[in-house]
Structure formats: structure tokens, C-alpha cells
Amino acid sequence: MRCAQCGTEAVTGAAFCSRCGTRLQAPRPDAVREYALSRILPSWWHFAREIVIALAILGSGVYLLVARAGSPRGGLVLIALAVVVFAMIALARRQISWSLTSDRLIERRGLLASRRREMELADVRSIEVDRSVIQRLLGLGNIMIASAASAEFLIRLTDIPDPEQVAEILRRARLKRLA
């Protein structure tokens, strides 16, 4: 690094010029990078009704396959339909996700056409955990995160596993971000 005052080449790491004593420009500190804390998906229990329907279709297909050994076409069609329903359930679960980073909460919705909403952790006004009786029995819950930037801006995490732990991770990240 050269001294801006006299042009002398300074020793690496020196704070002052050895010739004129001028304070040297301090190198900029490395920027703190954002890092991921958690990725949250809805619980499989959110799709319990669809899973029961798919299991009923699968059971019907297996019954037709075994009971009517001479004509397995109907059973095979129902089994294929059940596999398609299970695939659709897996895709529907991936349709919405929430990512918590060291700086923000990101909500992503959709597979083909997608929507993304972000909330800075410094803008979080409140964190509410809501659990019905059934959700408490299953270890699930909803978390509502309100923004201080706008009264209408709210991100709702629905049917997520262990909501108390997720809310605590969010609170700690928010406090660390504000510090």
C-alpha cells in the first residue's frame, strides 16, 4: 500500500507511513455474508386427508388385483392412480416453503409460476405461535410473523413441525441481527 501523502511504499499491515507519519487507509473489513439457518416445509399431516384417499385407492386396487385374478386391468389402473396421487401430494408439499437466514425470512410459493416474499429480521414486529388441540397432539402449529414495516404484511407458516423451536430460532436470529 502506498502513502497518499508522500507516495512511499508502506510495509504490509502498517497503520502509519514510516516516512511522513500519515495514517494509512485501513483496508475495508470483509462483508458479513448471509447464511441459512433453517428451511421449513409443511408437515405431512397437513395432507392427511389426501393421503387417506390415496391409501383407499391403493387398497381398492390391490383388492381388485387379488380378488379378480382373471382381469387385473382395473386393479392396476387403481394402483397407478394411487401412485399419481402420492406424487401429487409430494409436489404439493414442495409448493410452499420458508427459508430462515441470518438476515431475513423468505416465503416461496408455487412450482411453475412462483411467488417470493421476504421480510427482513430487523423489521419483525411480533411472532405468534398458534396451536389447536389436534395440532398439539400431533406436534404441529402455525406461526404468524408480523412486519413493523407495514401493518398488512404478515407471513404465516402453517402446519409446521415443532413451531416453538422454529419461533425460538427466529427470535434468536432477530436479536442477533438487531445487536
Secondary structure, DSSP 8 states (H G I E B T S, - for coil): -B-TTT--B--TT-SB-TTT--B------------EEEEE---GGGGHHHHHHHHHHHHHHHHHHHH-TT--HHHHHHHHHHHHHHHHHHHHHHTEEEEEESSEEEEEE-SSS-EEEEEEGGGEEEEEEE--HHHHHHTEEEEEEEESS-SS-EEEEEEEESHHHHHHHHHHHHHHHH-
